[in-house]
Amino acid sequence: MAEQMPPKHQVGSSSLSWPAIFCFSNKIMTTKTSTSSSFDLIKWIIAIAILSTGIVGFYYFEDKSLLLRVIALLSFAGVAVFIASKTFKGRNTIDFFRETNVEVRKVVWPSRQETIQTTAIVMFVVVLVALMIWALDSTLFWIVGLLTGQGG
């Protein structure tokens, strides 16, 4: 009786194993980051300078309308975030938030009844533990009073 073996990959196949894919993609990412890191640094410096200008301007024009100062500060912050989002880390952060949004959509949220029941149980346990701690504290206070001769 011959054993059935899974088919072997051909030596010259075009598909890469996962370690090779990781190393290959890591080299591409390293190459991209090394060529664009100087541009990324410039973008970060510009973004921080714009944000700093907005913050300084917010306090410098203290005698002006608060609404206008807040709108200006939010505008400066928006431009700074836009510039920062064009960097490698900025794109990674945006991708992270997109993936997080997808994962939040996958969550099965409890119904209103389950939420109310769980909240009631938590509140009951909190009150129960508070009463137990109060009773323990009162008992220990009474015992210490007896031992020191100050109560009882």
Secondary structure, 3 states (H helix, E strand, C coil): CCCCCCCCCCCCCCCCCHHHHHHHHHHHHHHHHHHHHHHHHHHHHHHHHHHHHHHHHHHHCCCCCHHHHHHHHHHHHHHHHHHHCCCHHHHHHHHHHHHHHHHHHHCCCCCHHHHHHHHHHHHHHHHHHHHHHHHHHHHHHHHHHHHHCCCC
